[in-house]
């Protein structure tokens, strides 16, 4: 597997990019490592399924995707917007739940919390697309050549579950 513009930082246990071009807007300066976006990749190593016991062991490594200051600010504002949406929908569902179904107010409030939380990544992506012409976190991860290569070699973006 070709590491391309990445080196292994043994102290942090992650692959850090040596590229200075932002992968999200393709133009910004991404020389500061603190601005980079790190995405964890997982690879299943061993799975145990017994009648009463299930276990999975996996390897995990974070891969750095170069990101400029402007794109980091867009992604953080999208994340803040999503948290506000979660809070607002929880309050709205909670109030509506108590007005319409007094006994089920807590249930509808919980549903109001779950609804935007379930679509959190999608809401963040939509907000980032509206802000500037930049790739969302999801698109940036999928277009990174090292991550694409690692996914072809058995790594996944989702943590394995037993």
C-alpha positions as a printed NumPy array, in Angstrom:
array([[  0.   ,   0.   ,   0.   ],
       [  1.374,   3.381,  -1.033],
       [  1.317,   5.97 ,   1.769],
       [  1.659,   8.817,  -0.741],
       [  1.861,  12.136,   1.112],
       [  1.504,  10.585,   4.566],
       [  3.969,   9.615,   7.269],
       [  3.367,   7.577,  10.403],
       [  3.678,   9.604,  13.603],
       [  4.541,   6.927,  16.147],
       [  3.918,   9.123,  19.203],
       [  0.307,   9.878,  18.221],
       [ -0.236,   6.615,  16.332],
       [ -1.705,   8.274,  13.259],
       [ -0.866,   8.883,   9.625],
       [ -0.164,  12.585,   9.121],
       [ -0.257,  14.265,   5.748],
       [  2.817,  16.045,   4.419],
       [  0.819,  17.843,   1.748],
       [  0.319,  21.586,   2.195],
       [ -2.657,  21.891,  -0.177],
       [ -6.144,  21.767,   1.338],
       [ -8.032,  18.645,   0.213],
       [-11.399,  20.317,   0.726],
       [-11.118,  23.534,  -1.314],
       [ -8.025,  22.57 ,  -3.345],
       [ -6.441,  25.959,  -2.853],
       [ -5.882,  26.874,   0.761],
       [ -2.674,  26.544,   2.735],
       [ -2.834,  23.432,   4.907],
       [  0.661,  23.552,   6.389],
       [ -0.537,  23.599,  10.037],
       [ -1.125,  20.057,  11.333],
       [ -3.567,  21.355,  13.946],
       [ -5.965,  22.356,  11.124],
       [ -5.988,  18.894,   9.535],
       [ -9.041,  16.658,   9.806],
       [ -8.294,  13.195,  11.186],
       [-10.591,  10.324,  10.266],
       [-10.375,   6.966,  12.007],
       [-10.228,   3.841,   9.853],
       [-10.893,   0.343,  11.169],
       [ -9.908,  -3.151,  10.053],
       [-11.424,  -6.272,  11.525],
       [ -8.802,  -8.71 ,  12.76 ],
       [-10.713, -11.428,  14.589],
       [-14.377, -12.168,  15.164],
       [-15.735, -14.618,  17.724],
       [-19.347, -15.786,  17.646],
       [-20.333, -18.308,  20.275],
       [-23.939, -18.96 ,  21.331],
       [-23.779, -16.651,  24.358],
       [-20.68 , -14.593,  23.537],
       [-19.775, -12.298,  20.675],
       [-16.518, -10.416,  20.299],
       [-14.664,  -8.543,  17.588],
       [-11.071,  -7.351,  17.616],
       [-10.024,  -4.637,  15.203],
       [ -7.162,  -2.339,  14.306],
       [ -7.7  ,   1.411,  14.297],
       [ -5.65 ,   4.232,  12.794],
       [ -6.38 ,   7.908,  12.215],
       [ -5.533,   9.34 ,   8.811],
       [ -4.867,  13.065,   8.418],
       [ -6.556,  14.959,   5.617],
       [ -5.007,  18.376,   4.924],
       [ -7.387,  21.25 ,   5.619],
       [ -6.916,  25.022,   5.563],
       [ -8.123,  27.414,   8.248],
       [-11.098,  28.586,   6.163],
       [-12.4  ,  25.044,   5.59 ],
       [-11.89 ,  24.157,   9.27 ],
       [-14.006,  27.164,  10.242],
       [-16.734,  26.094,   7.797],
       [-16.762,  22.553,   9.188],
       [-16.842,  23.795,  12.799],
       [-19.695,  26.228,  12.078],
       [-21.614,  23.401,  10.409],
       [-21.078,  21.297,  13.53 ],
       [-22.293,  24.157,  15.764],
       [-25.354,  24.617,  13.571],
       [-26.151,  20.916,  13.92 ],
       [-25.93 ,  21.096,  17.722],
       [-28.308,  24.086,  17.71 ],
       [-30.71 ,  22.111,  15.495],
       [-30.607,  19.173,  17.929],
       [-31.342,  21.426,  20.902],
       [-34.102,  23.371,  19.101],
       [-35.889,  20.278,  17.803],
       [-35.719,  18.656,  21.244],
       [-37.352,  21.695,  22.86 ],
       [-39.985,  22.01 ,  20.096],
       [-40.91 ,  18.32 ,  20.197],
       [-40.941,  18.406,  24.005],
       [-43.335,  21.398,  24.113],
       [-45.579,  20.026,  21.363],
       [-45.571,  16.639,  23.075],
       [-46.786,  18.109,  26.372],
       [-49.459,  20.234,  24.648],
       [-50.889,  17.415,  22.532],
       [-50.029,  14.339,  24.607],
       [-49.329,  15.38 ,  28.221],
       [-48.302,  11.89 ,  29.272],
       [-46.044,  11.345,  26.259],
       [-44.154,  14.67 ,  26.407],
       [-40.91 ,  13.028,  27.444],
       [-41.183,  10.468,  24.649],
       [-41.741,  13.13 ,  21.971],
       [-38.917,  15.22 ,  23.454],
       [-36.611,  12.223,  23.163],
       [-37.742,  11.706,  19.554],
       [-37.01 ,  15.364,  18.879],
       [-33.49 ,  14.76 ,  20.146],
       [-33.006,  11.604,  18.073],
       [-34.321,  12.995,  14.785],
       [-31.549,  15.516,  13.993],
       [-28.938,  13.449,  15.824],
       [-29.645,  10.54 ,  13.463],
       [-29.073,  12.827,  10.481],
       [-26.226,  14.803,  12.061],
       [-23.605,  14.057,   9.415],
       [-26.014,  14.885,   6.594],
       [-27.036,  18.191,   8.232],
       [-23.351,  19.122,   8.679],
       [-22.636,  18.3  ,   5.035],
       [-25.565,  20.383,   3.782],
       [-24.536,  23.334,   5.944],
       [-20.915,  23.13 ,   4.746],
       [-22.04 ,  23.007,   1.099],
       [-24.084,  26.178,   1.599],
       [-21.258,  28.084,   3.295],
       [-18.585,  28.07 ,   0.582],
       [-17.525,  25.997,  -2.375],
       [-15.677,  23.4  ,  -0.371],
       [-15.941,  19.673,   0.029],
       [-17.803,  18.46 ,   3.078],
       [-15.99 ,  16.259,   5.605],
       [-17.64 ,  13.178,   4.127],
       [-16.658,  14.042,   0.543],
       [-13.142,  14.998,   1.58 ],
       [-12.66 ,  11.671,   3.316],
       [-13.99 ,   9.67 ,   0.369],
       [-11.788,  11.514,  -2.154],
       [ -8.549,  11.18 ,  -0.219],
       [ -6.302,   8.784,  -2.215],
       [ -4.802,   7.064,   0.839],
       [ -8.2  ,   6.424,   2.415],
       [ -9.522,   5.115,  -0.914],
       [ -6.544,   2.765,  -1.163],
       [ -6.958,   1.604,   2.442],
       [-10.685,   0.954,   1.919],
       [ -9.818,  -1.229,  -1.072],
       [ -7.455,  -3.18 ,   1.204],
       [-10.092,  -4.066,   3.81 ],
       [-10.231,  -0.933,   5.993],
       [-13.601,   0.646,   6.734],
       [-14.88 ,   4.007,   7.957],
       [-17.244,   2.362,  10.461],
       [-16.134,   0.667,  13.654],
       [-16.825,  -3.094,  13.566],
       [-19.43 ,  -4.321,  16.034],
       [-19.862,  -7.75 ,  17.556]])
